[in-house]
């Protein structure tokens, strides 16, 4: 029915490090019948209490049990996702040997081969843990060195769109070597922002440079290296005078689907972030 079809489009999270009978994961998989689950090492913000990922054996057991739960309830295999960019955004940090992954900025100063090796290292660890979708790489440009969401945390490969596209492709290729999907983010471009969408609305009307920021998407979509595009909670009056990109038909349908000819998965950034909660019920 319609509610089940809608639920299959949801990627959601829940607390807990096991799939205990009667728990939150069982309700999501067997009750609501969601299509995907996202796992975190810690609660929101990265400084909270341990959440889903504690160790290699534990997370491998959790993902195995979650897929078994989906089979038992007659559903398709789950998409099991995590944010593993490297640098400060690394949900695999609790796993031995994965505590210190290079940042995108670090990788961008080197060769694409080194970035491919980093993607391969992440993909191998995710596959061993039963995770099949990495919500990375970041293809934002480091346009503002002080951007509180991107450049300040070394999350961008470069300020050059061609360099970003080369390294993002190499990163994705490394993931693919181990059967892990990727996701390009944050469309249509978070690199010029002067605010952090985790905390509130982000208006890039005066700072965005679409001719540069859209270039990596054009290149990667054309080369079929876009499993997923993640929308940033960004407002640009020139693209849509009413809504942020997350809920914007001109941005998603007009720009991404029609102009850039993208037909894959479109995923919003987390909808409990401040930029959404302050603007929408």
C-alpha positions as CSV (number, residue, x, y, z in Angstrom):
1,X,0.0,0.0,0.0
2,X,1.0,3.6,-0.2
3,X,2.3,3.9,3.4
4,X,4.6,0.9,2.8
5,X,5.9,2.4,-0.5
6,X,6.6,5.7,1.4
7,X,8.3,3.9,4.2
8,X,10.6,2.1,1.7
9,X,12.0,5.5,0.8
10,X,13.1,6.4,4.3
11,X,16.6,6.2,5.7
12,X,16.3,6.5,9.4
13,X,18.3,5.9,12.6
14,X,17.6,4.5,16.0
15,X,19.5,4.1,19.3
16,X,21.0,0.8,20.3
17,X,23.9,-1.5,19.4
18,X,21.9,-4.7,18.8
19,X,18.7,-5.8,17.1
20,X,16.9,-7.1,20.2
21,X,13.4,-8.5,19.8
22,X,10.8,-5.8,20.4
23,X,13.3,-3.0,20.1
24,X,13.4,0.1,17.9
25,X,15.1,-1.6,15.0
26,X,12.5,-4.3,14.8
27,X,9.7,-1.7,14.8
28,X,11.4,0.2,12.0
29,X,12.2,-2.8,9.8
30,X,9.1,-5.1,10.5
31,X,6.6,-2.5,11.6
32,X,7.2,0.6,9.6
33,X,9.1,-1.3,6.9
34,X,11.7,1.3,6.1
35,X,14.1,0.8,3.2
36,X,17.3,1.9,5.0
37,X,19.0,2.5,8.3
38,X,21.8,4.8,9.1
39,X,24.2,3.9,11.9
40,X,26.3,6.3,14.0
41,X,29.1,5.9,16.5
42,X,27.7,8.5,18.8
43,X,24.5,10.5,19.2
44,X,24.0,13.8,17.4
45,X,27.0,16.1,17.3
46,X,29.6,13.5,17.7
47,X,30.1,14.1,21.4
48,X,27.1,12.3,22.7
49,X,26.7,8.9,24.1
50,X,27.7,5.8,22.2
51,X,25.0,4.8,19.7
52,X,25.3,2.0,17.2
53,X,28.9,1.4,16.3
54,X,31.2,0.2,19.1
55,X,33.6,-2.4,17.6
56,X,34.2,-4.5,14.5
57,X,32.6,-7.7,15.9
58,X,29.6,-5.8,17.4
59,X,28.7,-3.8,14.3
60,X,29.1,-6.8,12.0
61,X,26.7,-8.7,14.3
62,X,24.2,-5.8,14.3
63,X,24.1,-5.5,10.5
64,X,23.9,-9.2,10.1
65,X,20.9,-9.4,12.5
66,X,19.3,-6.4,10.8
67,X,19.4,-8.0,7.4
68,X,18.1,-11.3,8.9
69,X,15.2,-9.2,10.4
70,X,14.4,-7.8,6.9
71,X,14.4,-11.3,5.4
72,X,12.2,-12.6,8.2
73,X,9.7,-9.8,7.7
74,X,9.6,-10.4,3.9
75,X,11.4,-7.3,2.9
76,X,14.2,-6.5,0.4
77,X,17.7,-6.2,1.8
78,X,18.3,-3.0,3.7
79,X,20.5,-0.2,2.7
80,X,22.8,0.3,5.7
81,X,24.5,3.6,5.7
82,X,27.1,5.6,7.6
83,X,28.9,8.9,7.2
84,X,32.5,8.1,6.6
85,X,34.3,11.0,4.9
86,X,37.6,10.8,6.8
87,X,39.0,13.5,8.9
88,X,36.4,14.8,11.5
89,X,33.5,12.9,9.9
90,X,34.3,9.3,10.6
91,X,31.6,7.1,12.1
92,X,34.0,4.1,12.0
93,X,36.3,5.7,14.5
94,X,35.5,3.0,17.1
95,X,36.9,0.3,14.9
96,X,40.5,-0.7,15.4
97,X,42.7,0.8,12.7
98,X,40.0,3.3,11.5
99,X,40.5,5.9,14.2
100,X,42.5,8.3,12.1
101,X,41.4,8.6,8.4
102,X,42.8,11.4,6.3
103,X,40.6,14.4,5.6
104,X,39.4,15.3,2.1
105,X,41.6,18.4,2.2
106,X,44.6,16.3,3.0
107,X,43.7,13.8,0.2
108,X,43.1,16.7,-2.3
109,X,46.7,17.8,-2.0
110,X,47.9,14.4,-3.2
111,X,47.2,12.1,-6.1
112,X,43.9,10.6,-7.0
113,X,45.5,7.2,-6.6
114,X,46.1,8.0,-2.9
115,X,42.4,9.0,-2.6
116,X,41.3,5.8,-4.3
117,X,43.3,3.8,-1.8
118,X,41.6,5.8,1.1
119,X,38.2,5.0,-0.4
120,X,39.2,1.3,-0.8
121,X,40.3,1.2,2.9
122,X,37.0,2.7,3.9
123,X,35.0,0.4,1.6
124,X,36.7,-2.7,2.9
125,X,36.0,-1.8,6.5
126,X,32.4,-0.9,5.7
127,X,31.9,-4.2,3.8
128,X,33.4,-6.2,6.6
129,X,31.0,-4.4,9.0
130,X,28.0,-5.2,6.8
131,X,27.5,-1.5,5.8
132,X,26.8,-1.0,2.1
133,X,26.3,2.8,1.6
134,X,28.8,5.5,2.5
135,X,27.3,9.0,2.6
136,X,30.4,10.5,1.0
137,X,32.3,12.0,-0.7
138,X,31.9,15.7,-0.2
139,X,32.0,17.5,-3.5
140,X,31.6,21.0,-2.1
141,X,34.3,23.5,-3.0
142,X,36.5,25.1,-0.4
143,X,35.4,28.6,-1.6
144,X,35.4,30.2,1.9
145,X,38.3,29.0,4.0
146,X,36.3,29.9,7.2
147,X,33.1,28.1,6.2
148,X,31.9,26.7,9.5
149,X,30.5,23.6,7.8
150,X,33.1,22.7,5.2
151,X,36.5,24.2,4.7
152,X,37.2,25.0,8.4
153,X,36.8,21.2,9.1
154,X,38.9,20.2,6.0
155,X,35.9,18.4,4.4
156,X,36.5,19.7,0.8
157,X,39.1,18.2,-1.5
158,X,39.9,21.6,-3.1
159,X,38.5,24.9,-4.3
160,X,39.0,23.7,-7.9
161,X,36.0,21.9,-9.3
162,X,38.0,19.6,-11.6
163,X,40.3,18.6,-8.7
164,X,37.2,17.9,-6.6
165,X,35.6,15.8,-9.3
166,X,38.8,13.8,-9.9
167,X,39.2,13.0,-6.2
168,X,35.5,12.3,-5.6
169,X,35.6,9.8,-8.5
170,X,38.7,8.1,-7.1
171,X,37.1,7.9,-3.6
172,X,33.9,6.4,-5.1
173,X,36.0,3.9,-7.1
174,X,37.7,2.8,-3.9
175,X,34.3,2.2,-2.3
176,X,33.0,0.3,-5.4
177,X,36.0,-2.1,-5.2
178,X,34.3,-3.5,-2.1
179,X,30.6,-3.2,-3.2
180,X,29.8,0.0,-1.2
181,X,27.7,2.8,-2.7
182,X,28.6,6.5,-2.5
183,X,26.7,9.8,-2.2
184,X,27.8,13.2,-3.5
185,X,27.0,16.1,-1.2
186,X,25.9,18.8,-0.4
187,X,23.9,19.9,-3.5
188,X,23.8,22.6,-4.9
189,X,26.9,23.7,-3.0
190,X,27.7,24.3,0.7
191,X,31.3,25.6,0.3
192,X,30.6,29.3,0.3
193,X,28.3,29.2,3.3
194,X,29.0,31.5,6.3
195,X,26.8,29.5,8.6
196,X,26.3,25.8,9.6
197,X,23.0,24.2,8.6
198,X,23.2,22.0,11.7
199,X,22.5,25.1,13.7
200,X,20.1,27.1,11.5
201,X,19.2,28.5,8.2
202,X,22.0,29.0,5.6
203,X,21.5,31.7,3.0
204,X,24.1,31.4,0.2
205,X,22.3,33.9,-2.2
206,X,25.2,36.4,-2.1
207,X,28.1,33.9,-1.8
208,X,27.2,31.0,-4.1
209,X,29.1,30.4,-7.3
210,X,26.9,27.9,-9.2
211,X,29.1,27.9,-12.3
212,X,31.9,26.4,-10.2
213,X,29.9,24.5,-7.5
214,X,27.7,22.6,-10.0
215,X,30.7,21.5,-12.1
216,X,31.7,18.5,-10.1
217,X,28.1,17.2,-10.2
218,X,28.0,17.7,-14.0
219,X,31.2,15.8,-14.5
220,X,30.4,12.9,-12.1
221,X,26.8,12.5,-13.3
222,X,28.0,12.4,-16.9
223,X,30.5,9.8,-16.0
224,X,27.9,7.7,-14.1
225,X,29.6,8.2,-10.7
226,X,26.6,9.5,-8.8
227,X,24.7,6.7,-6.9
228,X,23.1,9.4,-4.8
229,X,23.1,13.2,-4.4
230,X,22.5,14.6,-1.0
231,X,20.7,18.0,-0.7
232,X,22.1,20.6,1.6
233,X,19.7,22.7,3.7
234,X,20.7,25.8,1.7
235,X,18.7,28.8,0.6
236,X,19.6,30.6,-2.7
237,X,17.1,33.2,-3.8
238,X,18.3,32.9,-7.3
239,X,17.4,29.3,-7.5
240,X,14.2,29.4,-5.4
241,X,12.9,32.5,-3.7
242,X,10.6,30.5,-1.3
243,X,12.3,27.4,-0.1
244,X,15.6,25.8,0.9
245,X,17.0,23.3,-1.6
246,X,15.8,20.3,0.5
247,X,12.2,20.9,-0.4
248,X,12.6,22.9,-3.6
249,X,11.0,21.7,-6.8
250,X,13.0,24.2,-8.9
251,X,16.3,22.9,-7.3
252,X,15.5,19.1,-7.3
253,X,13.3,18.7,-10.4
254,X,14.4,21.7,-12.5
255,X,18.1,21.9,-11.8
256,X,19.2,18.4,-10.7
257,X,16.7,16.2,-12.6
258,X,16.2,18.1,-15.7
259,X,19.1,20.4,-16.3
260,X,21.8,18.0,-15.0
261,X,19.9,14.9,-16.2
262,X,20.3,13.1,-12.9
263,X,18.1,10.0,-12.4
264,X,19.5,8.4,-9.2
265,X,18.7,8.6,-5.5
266,X,18.1,12.1,-4.0
267,X,18.7,12.2,-0.3
268,X,18.2,15.2,2.0
269,X,20.7,16.0,4.7
270,X,19.3,15.0,8.1
271,X,15.9,16.6,8.5
272,X,16.3,17.2,12.3
273,X,19.0,19.8,11.6
274,X,18.4,23.3,12.7
275,X,18.0,24.7,9.2
276,X,14.9,22.5,8.8
277,X,13.4,22.6,12.3
278,X,13.5,26.4,12.3
279,X,11.6,26.7,9.1
280,X,9.2,23.8,8.8
281,X,6.7,21.9,10.9
